[in-house]
Amino acid sequence: MPRAYWKGTLKLSLVTCPVALYPATTSSEKTRFHMINAETGNRLKQQMIDEGTGDVVEKDQKARGYEVRKGKYIEIEKDEFEAVQIESTHTIDIDSFVPADEIDQRYLDRPYYIVPDGKAGTDAFAVIRDAMKDKGRVALGRIVLTNREHVLAIEPLGKGLLATTLRYPYELRDADEYFDGIKSPKISKDMIELAGHILDTKAAHFDPKKFKDEYETALKALVKRKASGKSIKLPEPEEKESNVVSLMDALKQSLEGGKSSAETGKAHSRRKASRSSARTSTKARRSNARQRKAG
């Protein structure tokens, strides 16, 4: 198990227990690339350049500034930042318990696992966890991470707890600014019912194991093929199919496709194979014509 991101105490009134916080997500499996010199193959390193003079700025010359107007900055020094930083008490203080369905999904930020840190607080940890299960509530608490105070939404997850940092209201954009311009056309009841039938044909249960990162898979295959010295073939652009103008026709065709998705997939494959065969035949005719002309 990786090292804990944070260690401290989970506190509910006078009930406390030592806990450890672990990131619930990872990006270590994603394919990563480095910037290199295409001529030498050497890796590149970044440098900070003064925008005005073009000179390279050394590490001890770097500072942080706030732009008060275009091109005008005030420098905030290190000890001034320290003056406003919140000192960590290494405690997660639970302030309240709210119904889970009242938490706006837009506020959810980063998930963490909370586990007991040692055997001493296991009983208290279990009491807090099971009480939340019984009441169906989510705890809202406060924690200091990297000198900033964050609000946590804490809920039971298996034998442990899932803590998710929440965004502050100022971090959310107002949805009305984007949705106000959406028109409200009159839609017939038949169309709504047809769309409802399509939804029924695609009804399923949430199963993230079915999520396939096709791009990541393709990247890994690309790197493997390139590393083995094989050439990379660029895919030929697919012909765009004509759009169905009528919304009702689109709904009806979607419903028919939903009833027999396997047949639709086979038909698409046949069309694709036919187009590929036609392109191959055309290329062959052109090649033969060039050879006859050359002869």
C-alpha positions as CSV (number, residue, x, y, z in Angstrom):
1,M,0.0,0.0,0.0
2,P,1.4,3.5,-0.9
3,R,2.3,6.0,1.8
4,A,-0.5,7.9,3.5
5,Y,-1.2,11.4,2.0
6,W,-2.2,12.7,5.4
7,K,-2.4,11.4,9.0
8,G,-4.4,12.8,11.9
9,T,-7.5,12.5,13.9
10,L,-11.2,12.0,12.9
11,K,-13.3,13.9,15.5
12,L,-17.0,13.7,16.1
13,S,-17.8,15.7,19.2
14,L,-15.8,13.9,22.0
15,V,-15.3,10.8,20.0
16,T,-11.9,10.7,18.2
17,C,-9.8,8.1,16.4
18,P,-6.5,8.3,14.5
19,V,-6.9,7.9,10.8
20,A,-4.9,8.0,7.6
21,L,-5.9,9.5,4.2
22,Y,-5.0,7.9,0.9
23,P,-5.8,9.2,-2.6
24,A,-8.6,7.1,-4.1
25,T,-7.4,7.7,-7.7
26,T,-4.2,7.3,-9.6
27,S,-2.8,8.3,-13.0
28,S,0.3,6.2,-12.9
29,E,-1.1,3.7,-15.4
30,K,-1.6,6.3,-18.1
31,T,0.9,6.5,-20.9
32,R,3.2,9.5,-20.5
33,F,5.4,11.2,-23.0
34,H,8.4,13.5,-22.6
35,M,9.5,16.4,-24.8
36,I,12.7,15.5,-26.7
37,N,15.0,16.9,-29.3
38,A,13.9,15.3,-32.6
39,E,17.5,15.6,-33.9
40,T,19.4,14.2,-31.0
41,G,16.8,12.2,-29.1
42,N,17.8,13.9,-25.9
43,R,15.2,14.9,-23.4
44,L,14.5,18.7,-23.1
45,K,14.4,20.7,-19.9
46,Q,12.3,23.7,-19.3
47,Q,13.7,27.1,-18.5
48,M,11.9,30.2,-17.1
49,I,12.4,33.2,-19.5
50,D,11.9,36.8,-18.6
51,E,9.1,38.1,-20.8
52,G,10.6,41.5,-21.2
53,T,14.4,40.8,-21.6
54,G,14.3,37.3,-22.9
55,D,17.0,36.3,-20.3
56,V,16.9,32.9,-18.5
57,V,15.8,33.4,-14.9
58,E,17.6,31.3,-12.3
59,K,15.8,29.5,-9.5
60,D,16.8,32.0,-6.8
61,Q,15.4,34.9,-8.9
62,K,11.9,33.5,-9.2
63,A,9.1,35.1,-7.2
64,R,5.3,35.1,-7.3
65,G,3.3,38.1,-8.2
66,Y,-0.3,39.2,-8.6
67,E,-1.4,41.1,-11.7
68,V,-3.2,44.3,-10.5
69,R,-3.5,45.6,-14.0
70,K,-2.3,44.6,-17.5
71,G,1.5,44.0,-17.2
72,K,1.7,45.4,-13.6
73,Y,2.4,42.9,-10.8
74,I,2.9,43.2,-7.1
75,E,5.3,40.7,-5.6
76,I,4.1,38.6,-2.6
77,E,7.0,37.3,-0.6
78,K,7.4,33.9,1.0
79,D,6.9,35.2,4.6
80,E,3.8,37.1,3.5
81,F,2.3,33.9,2.2
82,E,3.2,32.2,5.5
83,A,1.3,34.9,7.4
84,V,-2.0,33.8,5.8
85,Q,-1.5,30.1,5.6
86,I,-3.7,28.0,7.9
87,E,-1.7,25.8,10.3
88,S,-2.9,22.2,10.2
89,T,-4.3,20.8,13.4
90,H,-4.1,17.3,11.8
91,T,-7.8,16.9,12.7
92,I,-10.9,16.3,10.6
93,D,-13.6,18.1,12.4
94,I,-17.1,16.8,11.6
95,D,-19.5,19.8,11.6
96,S,-22.8,18.3,10.4
97,F,-24.5,15.4,8.7
98,V,-26.6,16.0,5.6
99,P,-28.7,13.8,3.2
100,A,-26.6,12.4,0.4
101,D,-29.0,13.6,-2.3
102,E,-28.7,17.2,-1.2
103,I,-25.1,17.4,-2.3
104,D,-24.8,19.0,-5.7
105,Q,-22.6,16.7,-7.9
106,R,-20.8,19.8,-9.3
107,Y,-19.2,20.4,-5.9
108,L,-17.5,17.0,-5.8
109,D,-13.7,17.3,-6.4
110,R,-11.2,14.7,-5.3
111,P,-11.9,11.4,-3.6
112,Y,-9.8,9.9,-0.7
113,Y,-10.0,6.8,1.4
114,I,-10.0,7.2,5.1
115,V,-8.8,4.2,7.2
116,P,-8.0,3.7,10.9
117,D,-4.4,4.4,11.7
118,G,-3.5,1.6,14.0
119,K,-5.7,-0.6,16.2
120,A,-6.3,2.0,19.0
121,G,-9.1,3.8,17.2
122,T,-10.7,0.9,15.3
123,D,-13.8,0.8,17.6
124,A,-14.4,4.6,17.4
125,F,-13.9,4.5,13.6
126,A,-16.5,1.7,13.3
127,V,-19.0,3.5,15.5
128,I,-18.8,6.7,13.3
129,R,-18.9,4.7,10.1
130,D,-21.9,2.5,11.1
131,A,-23.9,5.4,12.6
132,M,-23.7,7.1,9.2
133,K,-24.8,3.9,7.5
134,D,-27.8,3.6,9.8
135,K,-28.9,7.2,9.3
136,G,-28.1,7.3,5.6
137,R,-26.2,10.6,6.1
138,V,-23.0,12.1,4.8
139,A,-20.7,13.9,7.2
140,L,-19.4,17.4,6.3
141,G,-16.0,18.1,7.9
142,R,-13.0,20.4,7.6
143,I,-9.4,19.5,6.9
144,V,-6.2,21.4,6.2
145,L,-4.2,20.1,3.2
146,T,-1.2,22.0,1.8
147,N,-2.0,25.1,3.9
148,R,-5.5,25.4,2.6
149,E,-8.7,24.4,4.4
150,H,-11.0,22.1,2.5
151,V,-14.5,20.9,3.1
152,L,-14.9,17.1,3.1
153,A,-18.0,15.0,2.3
154,I,-17.4,11.8,4.2
155,E,-19.5,8.6,3.7
156,P,-19.3,4.9,4.4
157,L,-17.6,2.8,1.7
158,G,-17.3,-0.9,2.6
159,K,-15.2,-1.3,5.7
160,G,-13.8,2.2,5.4
161,L,-14.9,5.8,4.6
162,L,-14.8,7.7,1.4
163,A,-13.9,11.4,1.8
164,T,-14.4,13.8,-1.2
165,T,-13.1,17.3,-1.1
166,L,-15.8,19.8,-2.1
167,R,-15.4,22.9,-4.3
168,Y,-16.3,26.3,-2.9
169,P,-19.2,28.2,-4.4
170,Y,-16.9,30.7,-6.1
171,E,-15.3,27.9,-8.0
172,L,-18.6,27.0,-9.8
173,R,-19.8,28.8,-12.9
174,D,-23.4,29.9,-13.0
175,A,-25.4,27.4,-15.1
176,D,-27.9,30.1,-16.0
177,E,-25.3,31.9,-18.1
178,Y,-25.1,28.8,-20.3
179,F,-28.7,27.5,-20.2
180,D,-30.7,30.7,-20.5
181,G,-30.2,30.8,-24.3
182,I,-31.6,27.2,-24.8
183,K,-35.0,27.4,-26.5
184,S,-38.0,25.4,-25.3
185,P,-39.6,24.0,-28.5
186,K,-42.9,22.2,-28.5
187,I,-42.2,18.5,-28.7
188,S,-45.0,16.0,-29.5
189,K,-45.9,13.3,-27.0
190,D,-45.2,10.7,-29.6
191,M,-41.6,11.8,-29.8
192,I,-41.1,11.7,-26.0
193,E,-42.6,8.2,-25.9
194,L,-40.3,7.0,-28.7
195,A,-37.3,8.5,-26.9
196,G,-38.5,6.8,-23.7
197,H,-38.6,3.4,-25.6
198,I,-35.0,4.0,-26.8
199,L,-34.0,4.6,-23.2
200,D,-35.6,1.4,-22.1
201,T,-33.7,-0.6,-24.8
202,K,-30.5,0.8,-23.4
203,A,-31.3,0.4,-19.7
204,A,-28.4,-1.0,-17.7
205,H,-26.7,-0.9,-14.3
206,F,-23.6,1.3,-13.6
207,D,-20.6,-1.0,-14.1
208,P,-17.3,0.9,-14.5
209,K,-15.5,-2.4,-15.4
210,K,-17.2,-1.9,-18.8
211,F,-15.4,1.4,-19.4
212,K,-12.8,1.1,-22.0
213,D,-10.2,3.8,-22.6
214,E,-9.8,3.2,-26.3
215,Y,-7.3,6.0,-26.8
216,E,-5.1,4.8,-24.0
217,T,-5.2,1.3,-25.5
218,A,-4.3,2.7,-28.9
219,L,-1.4,4.7,-27.4
220,K,0.1,1.6,-25.8
221,A,-0.2,-0.3,-29.0
222,L,1.4,2.6,-30.9
223,V,4.3,2.8,-28.5
224,K,4.8,-1.0,-28.6
225,R,4.7,-1.1,-32.4
226,K,7.1,1.9,-32.7
227,A,9.5,0.4,-30.2
228,S,9.7,-2.8,-32.1
229,G,10.7,-1.0,-35.3
230,K,7.4,-1.5,-37.1
231,S,5.8,1.2,-39.3
232,I,2.7,3.0,-38.3
233,K,-0.1,3.0,-40.8
234,L,-2.4,6.0,-40.8
235,P,-6.1,5.1,-41.0
236,E,-8.0,6.2,-44.1
237,P,-10.8,8.7,-43.4
238,E,-14.2,7.2,-43.2
239,E,-17.0,8.5,-45.4
240,K,-19.5,10.6,-43.6
241,E,-23.0,9.1,-43.6
242,S,-25.9,11.4,-44.6
243,N,-27.8,12.9,-41.6
244,V,-31.4,12.1,-41.1
245,V,-33.3,15.4,-41.4
246,S,-36.5,14.3,-39.7
247,L,-36.3,14.0,-35.9
248,M,-39.1,11.5,-35.9
249,D,-37.4,9.4,-38.5
250,A,-34.2,9.5,-36.4
251,L,-36.1,8.3,-33.3
252,K,-37.8,5.5,-35.2
253,Q,-34.5,4.3,-36.7
254,S,-32.8,4.6,-33.3
255,L,-35.5,2.4,-31.8
256,E,-35.1,-0.2,-34.6
257,G,-31.4,-0.2,-34.1
258,G,-31.9,-0.6,-30.3
259,K,-33.9,-3.8,-31.0
260,S,-31.1,-5.4,-33.1
261,S,-27.8,-3.6,-32.3
262,A,-25.9,-6.7,-33.3
263,E,-27.4,-6.6,-36.9
264,T,-26.7,-2.9,-37.0
265,G,-23.1,-3.5,-36.1
266,K,-22.7,-6.2,-38.7
267,A,-24.3,-4.0,-41.3
268,H,-21.9,-1.1,-40.4
269,S,-18.9,-3.6,-40.7
270,R,-20.1,-4.8,-44.1
271,R,-20.4,-1.2,-45.3
272,K,-17.0,-0.4,-44.0
273,A,-15.5,-3.5,-45.6
274,S,-17.2,-2.7,-48.9
275,R,-15.8,0.9,-48.9
276,S,-12.3,-0.4,-48.1
277,S,-12.6,-3.0,-50.9
278,A,-13.7,-0.4,-53.3
279,R,-10.8,1.9,-52.4
280,T,-8.4,-1.0,-52.8
281,S,-9.8,-1.9,-56.2
282,T,-9.6,1.8,-57.3
283,K,-5.9,2.0,-56.2
284,A,-5.2,-1.3,-58.1
285,R,-6.8,0.1,-61.3
286,R,-4.8,3.3,-61.0
287,S,-1.6,1.4,-60.4
288,N,-2.1,-0.8,-63.5
289,A,-3.0,2.2,-65.6
290,R,0.3,3.9,-64.5
291,Q,2.3,0.8,-65.3
292,R,0.7,0.5,-68.8
293,K,1.4,4.2,-69.4
294,A,5.0,3.7,-68.3
295,G,5.4,0.7,-70.6
